[in-house]
């Protein structure tokens, strides 16, 4: 928010996240929401129950709640009294419910920022749709300023560079390699012009420069189990290629995500870890930022309207 914008009395902040089920009982409705209203099969529900049980449940909702609290405190240093609402694409509290709540509280303008730093169509469109649903449900005029794209914020790049350097220092190996990983995307989205791959390349290059990496690769992970093609190279292919070159210790930094959730705790720490062990690879993962101060500061900068320098 800048000095010439609406007064703090009528402007609030909307922190937007993906969302997660709170337990097995939530999974059918949660998956139906993810599937745009389609009823998930009993087999799908059972498989996701198994996955969530394996990781002890997702910490995503707890992390989002902590981020909301920390962001509100941080913004209060510059804009005393700033209120931060939390809304998610899937699950609760849903964007379509939170925006009417803000309207009932007397706010007429929301500055909205997603917890994903990547301004991909694939990522941003569902947020935009949720915001539009919420505005329609508000029943009174509501202006929502959605601010995307903080992938090159120095706090974001800095977190990953420092965390990677710490892991390399703790487990030195001149023949080791760092894999910078992000969620894959159906090829059809790229064919429609989604800038996601270019944004990720830009971010991974910035992280590699900041961390002074010599041996590293960018990889995709968590491709969907569908017949259509997804973007590569897949992390398993890259792992095997580096292993054949003698890189038996491989450190994964899943910079495509902000916090621990199913795609990190299960896709990486269960599936990819087991794959690595089966192929003689010493798998290690860099801790996720979660609600780290760097994430809070990056979100605050985006809300406050400052433009970070390119690292």
N, C-alpha and C positions, 0 to 999 in steps of 0.2 A: 504494500500500500504506500502510495506517495502522498506528499503533503496536500496536493490539490484534489484528492479523492474524497469520497463520502466520509462523513464523520464517524468516529469509532462507535458512537451510540447506535448507528444503523448498519454498520459493516462488521461482519464476522469472517472467520476463516473456516474453510471446509477441507479437512484432510481426508483424502480418498485412498482406500486400500482395496485389495482383491477380495479378501474375506475367506473364512474357513469354517467348516462345521465345528461345533463345540463338543460333539461326541457322536457315537454311532447312531443315536436316535435322530440326529439332524441330517444324516447323510442322504436319505432319499429325497428330501425337499431341496437340499443343497445341490445335489447332482442334477435334479430337474431344472433348477435355476441356471446352472452352468450350461445345460443342454437346451436352453431357450424354451423351456416348458415341456419338453419331451420326458416321458416317464422312464427313468433308468431301469434296465433289466435287473432282476434279482441277482444275476451273476455279477453284474457291474457293482452293485451295492456291496455284495459279499467280498469282492476283490478289494474295494476301497476300505472296507472295515478291516480286512487283513492288513493292508498297508499302514493304516493309521495305528492299528494295534502294535505293529512291528516297531514303530517309532515312538510309541507311548503318547500318541496324540499330537496335534499340531500346536506349536506355541504362537502361531501367527496372530490370533486375536489378542492375546495378552501383550504381545510386542506392539501391536497397533495402538492399544489403549495407553501404553507407556509413552509411545511417540506423541500421541495427542497431548498428554499431560506435559511432557517436556517442551513441546513446541509452544504450547500456551504460555508456559513460564518464560521461554526465550523471547517470544514476541512481546511479552509484557515489559521487557526492559526498554524497548523502543516505543511501544504503543500500550501504555498501561491500560488494563481492563479489557484487552483483546480476548475474545472468546473463540475457542477452536472447537468445532464440531467434527465428529468422525462418522464417515459413511463408507460403506463397502459395496462393491459390485455384486457380490454373491454372499448371501447369509445376512447376518444382523450385526450392527444396525444398517439397514439398506439405505442407499442414497435416496431412493424414492420416498422414504419415510423421514429421513433426517432433514431434508430441505424444508418440508412443511413445518417441522418442529422449529427450525430456525425462524421461519416466518411468524409462527405463533409467538415466538419470544420477542418479536418486534424488529427483527433484522430485515433489511430490504436489499442488502447487497452481500454477496459472499465472494471471497477470493479463494478459489479452489486449487489445490495442488495435489497431484498423485504421489503415492509412495514409490512409484517406478520413475526413474530419471529419464526414461527413453521415450521420445515423442514419436513412437511408431503408431501407424494407423491401427494395427492389430491390438495394441495396448490401449490407445486413447479413445477409440470409437465406443467401446462399452462404457467408459466413464462418461463420455458425452451423452450417450443414450440414457444412462442412469440419472444424470443431471437434468436432462429434458423431462424425464418422467416426474422427477421431484418438483420441478418448476410448475408443471401442469397440475400436480396434486396440491401445490401450496395454496391455490385459491386466491392469491393476492400477488401483485407485481413483485418479482424477485429477479434481480440481476446477478448472474453467476459468471464471474471472470475466471475461466479455467486457464491455469498457467502450467504449461508442460515444459519439458526439456531442461533438465539440470545435469545432464550426463557428463559435462566437462567442468562442473563446479570443482574448484580446487579442494574443497573438503571431501568430496566424493572420490576423486582421483587420489587424493592424499591418503585417505583411509586405506585404500587397497595397496598403494605402494608401500606404506609402512607395515601393514600386516603381512604382505608377501616377504619383505625384507626380514621381518622378525622370524618368519618360518624358515627362511633360507639360512639365517644365522644360527637358529636352534638346531637345524639338521643339515649341515653343510655337505654337499656332494658335488664335486666338479663335473660329474657326468649327469647330474640330475636335470630336470626340466620343469618349467612352470606351464600349466595349461590354464588359459583364461577362458572360462566357460559361460555360455548363455543359453537360454531356452531356444530351441529350434522353432521354426515357423513353416507352415505349409508353403510349398513353392508357389502355389497360386496367388498367395498374398504378395509375394515378391514380384510376380508377373504383373500384378495390378499397380505396381509402383510404390509399394511400401518401402520407406527408406531405412527400415530396421537394420539390414545387414551393414549399410554404410555407417549408421550411428554406432553400432557395436564395434566396427573396425576402428572408427575414430577414437572411441573410448579405450579399447584395448591397447591401441598404439600409445595413447597418453599415459596409461597405467604402466606399460612396459618401459617407456622413457623415464617416468618418474622413479620407478623401482630399479632402474639400471639393469634390466634383464638382458642376458645374452642368449640364453637358450629358452625359447618359449614358443607357444603356438596358441592361436585362437581356435576354439572348438564350439560346436553346438551339442546340446544335451536334451534329454526329455522329449524327443520326437514322439508324436502321437502314434498309437498302434492302428494305423489306417493304411489303406491301399494306395493313397495318393502320395506323391513324393514330398519329402520335407528337406529343408535346407541342411547342408553339410559343410564341412566334414564333421561326422559324428565323433564324439569324444572317444569311443572305443577304437575307431580306426586310427585316430591320432595317437592314442596310447600305444597301440601295437607298433605303429611306425617308429615311434621314439624308442620303444623297447628293443626293436631290432637294431637300432643304432647304439645300443648300450646304455640307454637312460632307464635304469631299473628303479630309481626313486623319482616319482612324479608328484608334484604338488599342484593341486587343483584350487583355483580361485574362481568361485562362481559369481563373477561380477555382474552377471545379468540380473541378479536378484538383490534385494536389500536385506532380507531376513530369513531365518530358518523356517522352512515349511516343507511340505511333502516332496517337492522337486529337489530339495537339498538333502533332507534327512533320510529320504527313502531312495530316490533316483540315484543320488551320488553315494551316500554313506552306506547303503545296502547293496543296490544293484551294481553300481560301478566299482565299489570296493571289492565285492565278490568276484567280479570280472577281472579286476587288477590282480588279485591274489591268485586266481587260476592261471594267469599268464606271467607270473613271476615279477609283478610290478609292486613296489612299495608305495602304496597310495597314502597320501596325506592331503588334508583339506585345510585351507586358510579359514579361520573363523569368520562368520558373516558379521556385517556391521550391526544388524538388529536395530536397537535404539541408541546407538553410539552418538556422542556429541557431534561428530562430523555430519551424520545424517540430519540431525536436528538443525545444525547451522546451515546446511545446504537448503533444506526446506524453508527455513526462515528467510534466507536471501531471496529465494524465489517469490515468496509471499510479499516481502518488502519491496520487491521490484528492482533490486540491484542486479547488475549484469556482471557476473564473475569473469575475470580474464581467462583466456584460453591457456591451459597449463603447457 
